[in-house]
Amino acid sequence: MNKEFFINKREELVNLIEDGSLVVFFSGCAPQKSADEKYDFVVNKNFYYLTGIERENFILLLGKRDGKYEETLFIEKVSLKEEKWTGKRLTEEESKEISGIENIYSLQEFKNMFNNLLKNDYEYIYLDLEKTSWESVDTPALSFAKDINNKYPYLKIKNIYGLVSRLRMIKSEEEVKEIRKAIKITNDGIKSLMKNSKVGMKEYQLEAYFDFTIKVLGAKRHSFKTIAASGANATILHYDKNDSEINSNNLILFDLGSQYNNYCADISRTFPINGRFTERQKQIYNIVLKAQQETIEAIRPGVKYAKLNEITKKVLIEECKKINLINKDNEISKYYYHGVSHYLGLDTHDVGIYGPEVELEEGMVITIEPGLYIEEESIGIRIEDNILVTEDGYENLSQNIIKTVEDIEKFMNN
């Protein structure tokens, strides 16, 4: 990603806000873990989307007045002594080169500069006020909003989260390129899993082959915590213990992905640990695969997003009736109990607008992931691919990751 991408995204965002507004984004900081240890730092993805910078304790400030806007980046500066302990910080020149922002100041100057700007009759302040639940810990933006209410009660606070989310729904060619790379690395990791699978392994031992492979190939992080679920464990959607022994006739469901330059892959594959599907496993697997294929074939601009899950359920209901797994349509909820799709990008479950009236648009990247989970038979199957909505249809970005019964068995037994 070059700095022109981030410059363009800031301009697009500023065009959506009202005149007489300030905008503040925080890069975030790693929370305390225990004693003198912190959790790993992961940059706020909206901050990254607008700057390309991945450092703690940075602040982006935008101001729009009379149709023009200014942008300033506040960066953390530390002493040479501290750098000997914690490493070099980004310099002003490096920050400019990455973000394309010319005005760079020390973090310590933010409050005074912010206060001085308010003398220029700014009326609104936009903040990224994302909050996943009532109980979730306040982000730096939410804490800052409380300070604004106390110190500058005349400023009208607006939530910019929805505007950024709308921009992030449509991926540029540069973003799709990063997702392609994440998927390619993920594919190599999956091949490593399948080639090294053995009866009697622990789930986490098999998972380790994926971890090693993606790091060797340049992916420093996973998109999310890997699900490695064998047998009945695969009927638990977000199973993450990954500590069971994999028995001879088990299928194992992997839901995993590598992250490359902050962009995510999200792939699910299910395969037999011994390299051969039983007839029953093959029967259920092919039902899930048919549902996925028919849902993917429906993707094109203008199709309502909610329609995708309707197609998936229709196929699953029809096929499950044929094998007498269910008798009535509503019984499918016992074996399929999640949606078939979500957006994909800087986050695995990427930000965006959901709802019955939302239509697919060119440039969206979504997942398609039907499944069947038959607890009484210890069979859990999910097949997930990552799909780009194109001008007249779709492109399956993960089409090179094998998924038919025949291809899986051939690969595992060669």
Buried (B, 14 or more C-beta within 10 A) or exposed (E): BEBEBBBEBBEBBBEEBEEBBBBBBBBBBEEEEEEEEEEEBBBBBBBBBBBBBBBBBBBBBBBBBEEEBBBBBBBBBBEEEEEEEEEEBBEBEBBBBBBBBEEBBEBEEBEEEBEEBBEEEBEBBBBBBBBEEEEEEEBBBBEBBEEBEEEBEEBBBBBBBBBBBBBBBBBEEBBBBBBBBBBBBBBBBBBBBBEBBEBEBBBBBBBBBBBEBBBEBEBEBBBBEBBBBBBBBBBBBEBBEBEBEBEEBBBBBBBBBBBBBBBBBBBBBBBBBBBBBEEEBBBBBBBBBBBBBBBBEBBBBEBEBBBBBEBBBBBBBBBBBEEEBBEEEEEBEBBBEEBBBBBBBBBBBBBBEEEEEBEBEBBBBBBBBBBBBBEEBBBBBBBBBBBBBBEEBBBBBBEEBBBEBEEBBEBBEE
